[in-house]
Amino acid sequence: MGNTKSNNLGKLFMNNVMVDLSPCPLTRESALVIINGLYDVATNGGPTGLSVKFHYETFQNLDSTDLAIITSKGWTYSSAPQQNA
């Protein structure tokens, strides 16, 4: 396990990586910039165990189509718990 190097892309990949955006409330549009920029491991191969975690409010603003983009790229997603005011 651990790190693997992609010969054709020349990039170093790490398995089991989480992009943790839970401390960062984002607009839906900003979240989509990140979602659309996720590396597509489903098509291009690469690391495994990739996930992105969103701030609770950000996650609530994403729809099923937005979340489907994440999974279609081979990533999983989650939401931070709702914070009580």
PDB file of N, CA, C and O in Angstrom:
ATOM      1  N   MET A   1       0.829  -1.174   0.000  1.00  0.00           N
ATOM      2  CA  MET A   1       0.000   0.000   0.000  1.00  0.00           C
ATOM      3  C   MET A   1       0.881   1.247   0.000  1.00  0.00           C
ATOM      4  O   MET A   1       2.003   1.211  -0.505  1.00  0.00           O
ATOM      5  N   GLY A   2       0.389   2.337   0.556  1.00  0.00           N
ATOM      6  CA  GLY A   2       1.192   3.547   0.619  1.00  0.00           C
ATOM      7  C   GLY A   2       1.161   4.312  -0.681  1.00  0.00           C
ATOM      8  O   GLY A   2       0.129   4.382  -1.348  1.00  0.00           O
ATOM      9  N   ASN A   3       2.281   4.879  -1.035  1.00  0.00           N
ATOM     10  CA  ASN A   3       2.371   5.720  -2.223  1.00  0.00           C
ATOM     11  C   ASN A   3       2.642   4.886  -3.464  1.00  0.00           C
ATOM     12  O   ASN A   3       3.353   3.882  -3.418  1.00  0.00           O
ATOM     13  N   THR A   4       2.066   5.320  -4.561  1.00  0.00           N
ATOM     14  CA  THR A   4       2.364   4.706  -5.846  1.00  0.00           C
ATOM     15  C   THR A   4       2.638   5.830  -6.827  1.00  0.00           C
ATOM     16  O   THR A   4       2.089   6.924  -6.696  1.00  0.00           O
ATOM     17  N   LYS A   5       3.477   5.564  -7.800  1.00  0.00           N
ATOM     18  CA  LYS A   5       3.768   6.579  -8.803  1.00  0.00           C
ATOM     19  C   LYS A   5       3.142   6.162 -10.113  1.00  0.00           C
ATOM     20  O   LYS A   5       3.306   5.028 -10.563  1.00  0.00           O
ATOM     21  N   SER A   6       2.424   7.087 -10.721  1.00  0.00           N
ATOM     22  CA  SER A   6       1.814   6.840 -12.007  1.00  0.00           C
ATOM     23  C   SER A   6       2.860   7.078 -13.087  1.00  0.00           C
ATOM     24  O   SER A   6       3.368   8.190 -13.224  1.00  0.00           O
ATOM     25  N   ASN A   7       3.185   6.044 -13.854  1.00  0.00           N
ATOM     26  CA  ASN A   7       4.213   6.174 -14.880  1.00  0.00           C
ATOM     27  C   ASN A   7       3.809   7.110 -16.005  1.00  0.00           C
ATOM     28  O   ASN A   7       4.636   7.880 -16.494  1.00  0.00           O
ATOM     29  N   ASN A   8       2.547   7.056 -16.426  1.00  0.00           N
ATOM     30  CA  ASN A   8       2.148   7.858 -17.570  1.00  0.00           C
ATOM     31  C   ASN A   8       1.867   9.315 -17.198  1.00  0.00           C
ATOM     32  O   ASN A   8       1.977  10.184 -18.062  1.00  0.00           O
ATOM     33  N   LEU A   9       1.517   9.607 -15.974  1.00  0.00           N
ATOM     34  CA  LEU A   9       1.226  10.976 -15.582  1.00  0.00           C
ATOM     35  C   LEU A   9       2.364  11.614 -14.806  1.00  0.00           C
ATOM     36  O   LEU A   9       2.435  12.838 -14.694  1.00  0.00           O
ATOM     37  N   GLY A  10       3.244  10.802 -14.275  1.00  0.00           N
ATOM     38  CA  GLY A  10       4.356  11.334 -13.519  1.00  0.00           C
ATOM     39  C   GLY A  10       3.941  12.015 -12.230  1.00  0.00           C
ATOM     40  O   GLY A  10       4.641  12.909 -11.754  1.00  0.00           O
ATOM     41  N   LYS A  11       2.811  11.610 -11.653  1.00  0.00           N
ATOM     42  CA  LYS A  11       2.320  12.193 -10.413  1.00  0.00           C
ATOM     43  C   LYS A  11       2.451  11.190  -9.283  1.00  0.00           C
ATOM     44  O   LYS A  11       2.351   9.981  -9.494  1.00  0.00           O
ATOM     45  N   LEU A  12       2.672  11.691  -8.105  1.00  0.00           N
ATOM     46  CA  LEU A  12       2.741  10.850  -6.918  1.00  0.00           C
ATOM     47  C   LEU A  12       1.349  10.786  -6.313  1.00  0.00           C
ATOM     48  O   LEU A  12       0.744  11.825  -6.048  1.00  0.00           O
ATOM     49  N   PHE A  13       0.835   9.593  -6.091  1.00  0.00           N
ATOM     50  CA  PHE A  13      -0.488   9.414  -5.527  1.00  0.00           C
ATOM     51  C   PHE A  13      -0.380   8.822  -4.128  1.00  0.00           C
ATOM     52  O   PHE A  13       0.482   7.983  -3.863  1.00  0.00           O
ATOM     53  N   MET A  14      -1.240   9.254  -3.257  1.00  0.00           N
ATOM     54  CA  MET A  14      -1.325   8.683  -1.919  1.00  0.00           C
ATOM     55  C   MET A  14      -2.711   8.078  -1.758  1.00  0.00           C
ATOM     56  O   MET A  14      -3.712   8.706  -2.104  1.00  0.00           O
ATOM     57  N   ASN A  15      -2.770   6.865  -1.234  1.00  0.00           N
ATOM     58  CA  ASN A  15      -4.047   6.208  -0.997  1.00  0.00           C
ATOM     59  C   ASN A  15      -4.677   6.725   0.293  1.00  0.00           C
ATOM     60  O   ASN A  15      -3.991   7.259   1.165  1.00  0.00           O
ATOM     61  N   ASN A  16      -5.993   6.557   0.399  1.00  0.00           N
ATOM     62  CA  ASN A  16      -6.751   6.915   1.594  1.00  0.00           C
ATOM     63  C   ASN A  16      -6.578   8.386   1.977  1.00  0.00           C
ATOM     64  O   ASN A  16      -6.188   8.711   3.099  1.00  0.00           O
ATOM     65  N   VAL A  17      -6.873   9.251   1.030  1.00  0.00           N
ATOM     66  CA  VAL A  17      -6.757  10.690   1.237  1.00  0.00           C
ATOM     67  C   VAL A  17      -8.144  11.297   1.407  1.00  0.00           C
ATOM     68  O   VAL A  17      -9.066  10.985   0.653  1.00  0.00           O
ATOM     69  N   MET A  18      -8.285  12.179   2.415  1.00  0.00           N
ATOM     70  CA  MET A  18      -9.528  12.919   2.583  1.00  0.00           C
ATOM     71  C   MET A  18      -9.250  14.399   2.369  1.00  0.00           C
ATOM     72  O   MET A  18      -8.356  14.974   2.990  1.00  0.00           O
ATOM     73  N   VAL A  19     -10.020  14.999   1.491  1.00  0.00           N
ATOM     74  CA  VAL A  19     -10.011  16.449   1.345  1.00  0.00           C
ATOM     75  C   VAL A  19     -11.042  16.948   2.347  1.00  0.00           C
ATOM     76  O   VAL A  19     -12.245  16.800   2.134  1.00  0.00           O
ATOM     77  N   ASP A  20     -10.573  17.537   3.433  1.00  0.00           N
ATOM     78  CA  ASP A  20     -11.461  17.945   4.524  1.00  0.00           C
ATOM     79  C   ASP A  20     -11.794  19.428   4.409  1.00  0.00           C
ATOM     80  O   ASP A  20     -10.998  20.291   4.779  1.00  0.00           O
ATOM     81  N   LEU A  21     -12.984  19.701   3.890  1.00  0.00           N
ATOM     82  CA  LEU A  21     -13.471  21.066   3.754  1.00  0.00           C
ATOM     83  C   LEU A  21     -14.488  21.398   4.843  1.00  0.00           C
ATOM     84  O   LEU A  21     -15.174  22.418   4.770  1.00  0.00           O
ATOM     85  N   SER A  22     -14.582  20.532   5.853  1.00  0.00           N
ATOM     86  CA  SER A  22     -15.606  20.718   6.882  1.00  0.00           C
ATOM     87  C   SER A  22     -15.481  22.023   7.658  1.00  0.00           C
ATOM     88  O   SER A  22     -16.505  22.539   8.107  1.00  0.00           O
ATOM     89  N   PRO A  23     -14.287  22.589   7.844  1.00  0.00           N
ATOM     90  CA  PRO A  23     -14.226  23.871   8.550  1.00  0.00           C
ATOM     91  C   PRO A  23     -14.581  25.070   7.657  1.00  0.00           C
ATOM     92  O   PRO A  23     -14.657  26.203   8.133  1.00  0.00           O
ATOM     93  N   CYS A  24     -14.797  24.809   6.361  1.00  0.00           N
ATOM     94  CA  CYS A  24     -14.941  25.899   5.385  1.00  0.00           C
ATOM     95  C   CYS A  24     -16.341  25.928   4.778  1.00  0.00           C
ATOM     96  O   CYS A  24     -16.615  25.167   3.850  1.00  0.00           O
ATOM     97  N   PRO A  25     -17.230  26.779   5.274  1.00  0.00           N
ATOM     98  CA  PRO A  25     -18.523  26.893   4.599  1.00  0.00           C
ATOM     99  C   PRO A  25     -18.313  27.516   3.216  1.00  0.00           C
ATOM    100  O   PRO A  25     -17.714  28.583   3.087  1.00  0.00           O
ATOM    101  N   LEU A  26     -18.810  26.838   2.198  1.00  0.00           N
ATOM    102  CA  LEU A  26     -18.660  27.296   0.818  1.00  0.00           C
ATOM    103  C   LEU A  26     -20.019  27.504   0.176  1.00  0.00           C
ATOM    104  O   LEU A  26     -21.001  26.877   0.571  1.00  0.00           O
ATOM    105  N   THR A  27     -20.075  28.378  -0.808  1.00  0.00           N
ATOM    106  CA  THR A  27     -21.274  28.472  -1.626  1.00  0.00           C
ATOM    107  C   THR A  27     -21.347  27.213  -2.482  1.00  0.00           C
ATOM    108  O   THR A  27     -20.351  26.508  -2.644  1.00  0.00           O
ATOM    109  N   ARG A  28     -22.502  26.938  -3.017  1.00  0.00           N
ATOM    110  CA  ARG A  28     -22.645  25.780  -3.912  1.00  0.00           C
ATOM    111  C   ARG A  28     -21.706  25.940  -5.099  1.00  0.00           C
ATOM    112  O   ARG A  28     -21.068  24.975  -5.519  1.00  0.00           O
ATOM    113  N   GLU A  29     -21.616  27.145  -5.640  1.00  0.00           N
ATOM    114  CA  GLU A  29     -20.770  27.388  -6.801  1.00  0.00           C
ATOM    115  C   GLU A  29     -19.301  27.102  -6.488  1.00  0.00           C
ATOM    116  O   GLU A  29     -18.597  26.519  -7.312  1.00  0.00           O
ATOM    117  N   SER A  30     -18.836  27.504  -5.309  1.00  0.00           N
ATOM    118  CA  SER A  30     -17.450  27.230  -4.917  1.00  0.00           C
ATOM    119  C   SER A  30     -17.221  25.731  -4.720  1.00  0.00           C
ATOM    120  O   SER A  30     -16.181  25.198  -5.105  1.00  0.00           O
ATOM    121  N   ALA A  31     -18.197  25.063  -4.120  1.00  0.00           N
ATOM    122  CA  ALA A  31     -18.087  23.616  -3.932  1.00  0.00           C
ATOM    123  C   ALA A  31     -18.020  22.905  -5.280  1.00  0.00           C
ATOM    124  O   ALA A  31     -17.284  21.929  -5.431  1.00  0.00           O
ATOM    125  N   LEU A  32     -18.782  23.388  -6.257  1.00  0.00           N
ATOM    126  CA  LEU A  32     -18.763  22.765  -7.581  1.00  0.00           C
ATOM    127  C   LEU A  32     -17.424  22.949  -8.281  1.00  0.00           C
ATOM    128  O   LEU A  32     -17.005  22.079  -9.044  1.00  0.00           O
ATOM    129  N   VAL A  33     -16.748  24.061  -8.035  1.00  0.00           N
ATOM    130  CA  VAL A  33     -15.406  24.242  -8.595  1.00  0.00           C
ATOM    131  C   VAL A  33     -14.488  23.138  -8.065  1.00  0.00           C
ATOM    132  O   VAL A  33     -13.711  22.548  -8.817  1.00  0.00           O
ATOM    133  N   ILE A  34     -14.588  22.872  -6.782  1.00  0.00           N
ATOM    134  CA  ILE A  34     -13.772  21.812  -6.186  1.00  0.00           C
ATOM    135  C   ILE A  34     -14.192  20.443  -6.703  1.00  0.00           C
ATOM    136  O   ILE A  34     -13.344  19.634  -7.079  1.00  0.00           O
ATOM    137  N   ILE A  35     -15.488  20.180  -6.723  1.00  0.00           N
ATOM    138  CA  ILE A  35     -15.996  18.892  -7.199  1.00  0.00           C
ATOM    139  C   ILE A  35     -15.551  18.640  -8.640  1.00  0.00           C
ATOM    140  O   ILE A  35     -15.072  17.553  -8.962  1.00  0.00           O
ATOM    141  N   ASN A  36     -15.708  19.634  -9.495  1.00  0.00           N
ATOM    142  CA  ASN A  36     -15.339  19.463 -10.897  1.00  0.00           C
ATOM    143  C   ASN A  36     -13.830  19.313 -11.077  1.00  0.00           C
ATOM    144  O   ASN A  36     -13.378  18.766 -12.083  1.00  0.00           O
ATOM    145  N   GLY A  37     -13.052  19.794 -10.114  1.00  0.00           N
ATOM    146  CA  GLY A  37     -11.608  19.687 -10.192  1.00  0.00           C
ATOM    147  C   GLY A  37     -11.035  18.419  -9.578  1.00  0.00           C
ATOM    148  O   GLY A  37      -9.825  18.198  -9.645  1.00  0.00           O
ATOM    149  N   LEU A  38     -11.875  17.583  -8.982  1.00  0.00           N
ATOM    150  CA  LEU A  38     -11.379  16.333  -8.400  1.00  0.00           C
ATOM    151  C   LEU A  38     -10.803  15.438  -9.490  1.00  0.00           C
ATOM    152  O   LEU A  38     -11.366  15.322 -10.579  1.00  0.00           O
ATOM    153  N   TYR A  39      -9.692  14.820  -9.186  1.00  0.00           N
ATOM    154  CA  TYR A  39      -9.063  13.891 -10.124  1.00  0.00           C
ATOM    155  C   TYR A  39      -9.993  12.705 -10.362  1.00  0.00           C
ATOM    156  O   TYR A  39     -10.540  12.145  -9.412  1.00  0.00           O
ATOM    157  N   ASP A  40     -10.169  12.329 -11.600  1.00  0.00           N
ATOM    158  CA  ASP A  40     -11.085  11.247 -11.964  1.00  0.00           C
ATOM    159  C   ASP A  40     -10.364   9.904 -11.934  1.00  0.00           C
ATOM    160  O   ASP A  40      -9.824   9.450 -12.943  1.00  0.00           O
ATOM    161  N   VAL A  41     -10.366   9.277 -10.759  1.00  0.00           N
ATOM    162  CA  VAL A  41      -9.701   7.977 -10.631  1.00  0.00           C
ATOM    163  C   VAL A  41     -10.497   6.873 -11.293  1.00  0.00           C
ATOM    164  O   VAL A  41      -9.930   5.852 -11.683  1.00  0.00           O
ATOM    165  N   ALA A  42     -11.809   7.057 -11.428  1.00  0.00           N
ATOM    166  CA  ALA A  42     -12.637   6.036 -12.066  1.00  0.00           C
ATOM    167  C   ALA A  42     -12.242   5.861 -13.529  1.00  0.00           C
ATOM    168  O   ALA A  42     -12.256   4.742 -14.043  1.00  0.00           O
ATOM    169  N   THR A  43     -11.893   6.944 -14.196  1.00  0.00           N
ATOM    170  CA  THR A  43     -11.508   6.901 -15.602  1.00  0.00           C
ATOM    171  C   THR A  43     -10.015   6.727 -15.794  1.00  0.00           C
ATOM    172  O   THR A  43      -9.578   5.946 -16.640  1.00  0.00           O
ATOM    173  N   ASN A  44      -9.224   7.460 -15.003  1.00  0.00           N
ATOM    174  CA  ASN A  44      -7.785   7.533 -15.221  1.00  0.00           C
ATOM    175  C   ASN A  44      -6.956   6.608 -14.339  1.00  0.00           C
ATOM    176  O   ASN A  44      -5.747   6.482 -14.534  1.00  0.00           O
ATOM    177  N   GLY A  45      -7.599   5.962 -13.373  1.00  0.00           N
ATOM    178  CA  GLY A  45      -6.853   5.131 -12.442  1.00  0.00           C
ATOM    179  C   GLY A  45      -6.094   5.987 -11.445  1.00  0.00           C
ATOM    180  O   GLY A  45      -6.067   7.214 -11.551  1.00  0.00           O
ATOM    181  N   GLY A  46      -5.489   5.333 -10.491  1.00  0.00           N
ATOM    182  CA  GLY A  46      -4.727   6.069  -9.493  1.00  0.00           C
ATOM    183  C   GLY A  46      -5.020   5.576  -8.096  1.00  0.00           C
ATOM    184  O   GLY A  46      -5.249   4.386  -7.881  1.00  0.00           O
ATOM    185  N   PRO A  47      -5.012   6.497  -7.141  1.00  0.00           N
ATOM    186  CA  PRO A  47      -5.135   6.108  -5.738  1.00  0.00           C
ATOM    187  C   PRO A  47      -6.525   5.569  -5.405  1.00  0.00           C
ATOM    188  O   PRO A  47      -7.469   5.715  -6.181  1.00  0.00           O
ATOM    189  N   THR A  48      -6.623   4.953  -4.251  1.00  0.00           N
ATOM    190  CA  THR A  48      -7.905   4.446  -3.766  1.00  0.00           C
ATOM    191  C   THR A  48      -8.222   5.104  -2.431  1.00  0.00           C
ATOM    192  O   THR A  48      -7.350   5.705  -1.804  1.00  0.00           O
ATOM    193  N   GLY A  49      -9.469   4.989  -2.003  1.00  0.00           N
ATOM    194  CA  GLY A  49      -9.866   5.509  -0.704  1.00  0.00           C
ATOM    195  C   GLY A  49      -9.924   7.021  -0.649  1.00  0.00           C
ATOM    196  O   GLY A  49      -9.652   7.609   0.397  1.00  0.00           O
ATOM    197  N   LEU A  50     -10.274   7.668  -1.758  1.00  0.00           N
ATOM    198  CA  LEU A  50     -10.341   9.125  -1.794  1.00  0.00           C
ATOM    199  C   LEU A  50     -11.718   9.599  -1.331  1.00  0.00           C
ATOM    200  O   LEU A  50     -12.743   9.049  -1.733  1.00  0.00           O
ATOM    201  N   SER A  51     -11.728  10.616  -0.490  1.00  0.00           N
ATOM    202  CA  SER A  51     -12.995  11.152  -0.016  1.00  0.00           C
ATOM    203  C   SER A  51     -12.897  12.656   0.178  1.00  0.00           C
ATOM    204  O   SER A  51     -11.814  13.207   0.376  1.00  0.00           O
ATOM    205  N   VAL A  52     -14.033  13.294   0.118  1.00  0.00           N
ATOM    206  CA  VAL A  52     -14.134  14.725   0.357  1.00  0.00           C
ATOM    207  C   VAL A  52     -15.219  14.942   1.414  1.00  0.00           C
ATOM    208  O   VAL A  52     -16.310  14.378   1.325  1.00  0.00           O
ATOM    209  N   LYS A  53     -14.905  15.762   2.405  1.00  0.00           N
ATOM    210  CA  LYS A  53     -15.832  16.025   3.504  1.00  0.00           C
ATOM    211  C   LYS A  53     -16.189  17.504   3.481  1.00  0.00           C
ATOM    212  O   LYS A  53     -15.316  18.371   3.478  1.00  0.00           O
ATOM    213  N   PHE A  54     -17.496  17.774   3.464  1.00  0.00           N
ATOM    214  CA  PHE A  54     -17.991  19.142   3.361  1.00  0.00           C
ATOM    215  C   PHE A  54     -18.509  19.673   4.694  1.00  0.00           C
ATOM    216  O   PHE A  54     -18.928  18.910   5.564  1.00  0.00           O
ATOM    217  N   HIS A  55     -18.471  20.982   4.833  1.00  0.00           N
ATOM    218  CA  HIS A  55     -19.149  21.680   5.924  1.00  0.00           C
ATOM    219  C   HIS A  55     -20.631  21.310   5.837  1.00  0.00           C
ATOM    220  O   HIS A  55     -21.157  21.111   4.742  1.00  0.00           O
ATOM    221  N   TYR A  56     -21.295  21.219   6.969  1.00  0.00           N
ATOM    222  CA  TYR A  56     -22.702  20.815   7.005  1.00  0.00           C
ATOM    223  C   TYR A  56     -23.567  21.663   6.066  1.00  0.00           C
ATOM    224  O   TYR A  56     -24.334  21.121   5.271  1.00  0.00           O
ATOM    225  N   GLU A  57     -23.444  22.985   6.159  1.00  0.00           N
ATOM    226  CA  GLU A  57     -24.279  23.878   5.339  1.00  0.00           C
ATOM    227  C   GLU A  57     -23.957  23.741   3.851  1.00  0.00           C
ATOM    228  O   GLU A  57     -24.855  23.787   3.010  1.00  0.00           O
ATOM    229  N   THR A  58     -22.696  23.576   3.535  1.00  0.00           N
ATOM    230  CA  THR A  58     -22.311  23.372   2.130  1.00  0.00           C
ATOM    231  C   THR A  58     -22.972  22.102   1.603  1.00  0.00           C
ATOM    232  O   THR A  58     -23.560  22.098   0.521  1.00  0.00           O
ATOM    233  N   PHE A  59     -22.868  21.031   2.378  1.00  0.00           N
ATOM    234  CA  PHE A  59     -23.433  19.747   1.966  1.00  0.00           C
ATOM    235  C   PHE A  59     -24.935  19.850   1.729  1.00  0.00           C
ATOM    236  O   PHE A  59     -25.461  19.241   0.797  1.00  0.00           O
ATOM    237  N   GLN A  60     -25.621  20.611   2.560  1.00  0.00           N
ATOM    238  CA  GLN A  60     -27.070  20.775   2.422  1.00  0.00           C
ATOM    239  C   GLN A  60     -27.446  21.486   1.122  1.00  0.00           C
ATOM    240  O   GLN A  60     -28.561  21.326   0.627  1.00  0.00           O
ATOM    241  N   ASN A  61     -26.520  22.270   0.569  1.00  0.00           N
ATOM    242  CA  ASN A  61     -26.781  23.005  -0.673  1.00  0.00           C
ATOM    243  C   ASN A  61     -26.452  22.215  -1.928  1.00  0.00           C
ATOM    244  O   ASN A  61     -26.757  22.660  -3.035  1.00  0.00           O
ATOM    245  N   LEU A  62     -25.836  21.053  -1.774  1.00  0.00           N
ATOM    246  CA  LEU A  62     -25.518  20.221  -2.925  1.00  0.00           C
ATOM    247  C   LEU A  62     -26.695  19.315  -3.251  1.00  0.00           C
ATOM    248  O   LEU A  62     -27.380  18.824  -2.355  1.00  0.00           O
ATOM    249  N   ASP A  63     -26.922  19.101  -4.536  1.00  0.00           N
ATOM    250  CA  ASP A  63     -28.028  18.211  -4.911  1.00  0.00           C
ATOM    251  C   ASP A  63     -27.483  16.859  -5.372  1.00  0.00           C
ATOM    252  O   ASP A  63     -26.272  16.640  -5.410  1.00  0.00           O
ATOM    253  N   SER A  64     -28.387  15.975  -5.716  1.00  0.00           N
ATOM    254  CA  SER A  64     -27.980  14.610  -6.074  1.00  0.00           C
ATOM    255  C   SER A  64     -27.097  14.578  -7.320  1.00  0.00           C
ATOM    256  O   SER A  64     -26.241  13.702  -7.443  1.00  0.00           O
ATOM    257  N   THR A  65     -27.288  15.503  -8.232  1.00  0.00           N
ATOM    258  CA  THR A  65     -26.446  15.569  -9.425  1.00  0.00           C
ATOM    259  C   THR A  65     -25.017  15.960  -9.052  1.00  0.00           C
ATOM    260  O   THR A  65     -24.055  15.406  -9.583  1.00  0.00           O
ATOM    261  N   ASP A  66     -24.889  16.915  -8.138  1.00  0.00           N
ATOM    262  CA  ASP A  66     -23.563  17.333  -7.666  1.00  0.00           C
ATOM    263  C   ASP A  66     -22.834  16.161  -7.013  1.00  0.00           C
ATOM    264  O   ASP A  66     -21.656  15.925  -7.283  1.00  0.00           O
ATOM    265  N   LEU A  67     -23.534  15.440  -6.165  1.00  0.00           N
ATOM    266  CA  LEU A  67     -22.934  14.304  -5.455  1.00  0.00           C
ATOM    267  C   LEU A  67     -22.606  13.160  -6.413  1.00  0.00           C
ATOM    268  O   LEU A  67     -21.639  12.426  -6.205  1.00  0.00           O
ATOM    269  N   ALA A  68     -23.415  13.012  -7.464  1.00  0.00           N
ATOM    270  CA  ALA A  68     -23.151  11.965  -8.456  1.00  0.00           C
ATOM    271  C   ALA A  68     -21.849  12.231  -9.209  1.00  0.00           C
ATOM    272  O   ALA A  68     -21.175  11.289  -9.626  1.00  0.00           O
ATOM    273  N   ILE A  69     -21.491  13.496  -9.387  1.00  0.00           N
ATOM    274  CA  ILE A  69     -20.223  13.822 -10.038  1.00  0.00           C
ATOM    275  C   ILE A  69     -19.066  13.283  -9.203  1.00  0.00           C
ATOM    276  O   ILE A  69     -18.106  12.727  -9.736  1.00  0.00           O
ATOM    277  N   ILE A  70     -19.172  13.455  -7.876  1.00  0.00           N
ATOM    278  CA  ILE A  70     -18.121  12.985  -6.976  1.00  0.00           C
ATOM    279  C   ILE A  70     -17.946  11.476  -7.101  1.00  0.00           C
ATOM    280  O   ILE A  70     -16.832  10.986  -7.289  1.00  0.00           O
ATOM    281  N   THR A  71     -19.051  10.744  -6.996  1.00  0.00           N
ATOM    282  CA  THR A  71     -18.955   9.280  -7.038  1.00  0.00           C
ATOM    283  C   THR A  71     -18.556   8.775  -8.424  1.00  0.00           C
ATOM    284  O   THR A  71     -17.882   7.752  -8.542  1.00  0.00           O
ATOM    285  N   SER A  72     -18.971   9.492  -9.475  1.00  0.00           N
ATOM    286  CA  SER A  72     -18.597   9.056 -10.823  1.00  0.00           C
ATOM    287  C   SER A  72     -17.098   9.188 -11.054  1.00  0.00           C
ATOM    288  O   SER A  72     -16.548   8.536 -11.942  1.00  0.00           O
ATOM    289  N   LYS A  73     -16.432  10.028 -10.263  1.00  0.00           N
ATOM    290  CA  LYS A  73     -14.982  10.193 -10.370  1.00  0.00           C
ATOM    291  C   LYS A  73     -14.235   9.231  -9.447  1.00  0.00           C
ATOM    292  O   LYS A  73     -13.007   9.271  -9.375  1.00  0.00           O
ATOM    293  N   GLY A  74     -14.963   8.370  -8.743  1.00  0.00           N
ATOM    294  CA  GLY A  74     -14.331   7.372  -7.884  1.00  0.00           C
ATOM    295  C   GLY A  74     -14.058   7.848  -6.468  1.00  0.00           C
ATOM    296  O   GLY A  74     -13.282   7.218  -5.749  1.00  0.00           O
ATOM    297  N   TRP A  75     -14.672   8.934  -6.055  1.00  0.00           N
ATOM    298  CA  TRP A  75     -14.516   9.484  -4.711  1.00  0.00           C
ATOM    299  C   TRP A  75     -15.758   9.187  -3.891  1.00  0.00           C
ATOM    300  O   TRP A  75     -16.821   8.908  -4.445  1.00  0.00           O
ATOM    301  N   THR A  76     -15.627   9.247  -2.582  1.00  0.00           N
ATOM    302  CA  THR A  76     -16.777   9.214  -1.687  1.00  0.00           C
ATOM    303  C   THR A  76     -16.907  10.598  -1.061  1.00  0.00           C
ATOM    304  O   THR A  76     -16.000  11.425  -1.160  1.00  0.00           O
ATOM    305  N   TYR A  77     -18.035  10.836  -0.421  1.00  0.00           N
ATOM    306  CA  TYR A  77     -18.274  12.146   0.200  1.00  0.00           C
ATOM    307  C   TYR A  77     -18.939  11.959   1.540  1.00  0.00           C
ATOM    308  O   TYR A  77     -19.553  10.929   1.819  1.00  0.00           O
ATOM    309  N   SER A  78     -18.801  12.989   2.370  1.00  0.00           N
ATOM    310  CA  SER A  78     -19.473  13.006   3.671  1.00  0.00           C
ATOM    311  C   SER A  78     -19.697  14.454   4.077  1.00  0.00           C
ATOM    312  O   SER A  78     -19.215  15.395   3.447  1.00  0.00           O
ATOM    313  N   SER A  79     -20.447  14.585   5.155  1.00  0.00           N
ATOM    314  CA  SER A  79     -20.764  15.904   5.691  1.00  0.00           C
ATOM    315  C   SER A  79     -20.346  15.963   7.152  1.00  0.00           C
ATOM    316  O   SER A  79     -20.475  14.988   7.892  1.00  0.00           O
ATOM    317  N   ALA A  80     -19.844  17.122   7.551  1.00  0.00           N
ATOM    318  CA  ALA A  80     -19.588  17.346   8.962  1.00  0.00           C
ATOM    319  C   ALA A  80     -20.936  17.404   9.680  1.00  0.00           C
ATOM    320  O   ALA A  80     -21.943  17.750   9.062  1.00  0.00           O
ATOM    321  N   PRO A  81     -20.973  17.078  10.948  1.00  0.00           N
ATOM    322  CA  PRO A  81     -22.241  17.167  11.692  1.00  0.00           C
ATOM    323  C   PRO A  81     -22.688  18.623  11.815  1.00  0.00           C
ATOM    324  O   PRO A  81     -21.877  19.547  11.776  1.00  0.00           O
ATOM    325  N   GLN A  82     -23.974  18.795  11.961  1.00  0.00           N
ATOM    326  CA  GLN A  82     -24.522  20.127  12.164  1.00  0.00           C
ATOM    327  C   GLN A  82     -24.062  20.667  13.504  1.00  0.00           C
ATOM    328  O   GLN A  82     -24.127  19.970  14.517  1.00  0.00           O
ATOM    329  N   GLN A  83     -23.600  21.898  13.509  1.00  0.00           N
ATOM    330  CA  GLN A  83     -23.149  22.539  14.753  1.00  0.00           C
ATOM    331  C   GLN A  83     -24.319  23.286  15.375  1.00  0.00           C
ATOM    332  O   GLN A  83     -25.020  24.029  14.687  1.00  0.00           O
ATOM    333  N   ASN A  84     -24.530  23.097  16.646  1.00  0.00           N
ATOM    334  CA  ASN A  84     -25.588  23.827  17.360  1.00  0.00           C
ATOM    335  C   ASN A  84     -25.090  25.214  17.678  1.00  0.00           C
ATOM    336  O   ASN A  84     -23.955  25.404  18.115  1.00  0.00           O
ATOM    337  N   ALA A  85     -25.961  26.181  17.452  1.00  0.00           N
ATOM    338  CA  ALA A  85     -25.578  27.574  17.679  1.00  0.00           C
ATOM    339  C   ALA A  85     -25.558  27.922  19.158  1.00  0.00           C
ATOM    340  O   ALA A  85     -25.254  29.059  19.521  1.00  0.00           O
TER     341      ALA A  85
END
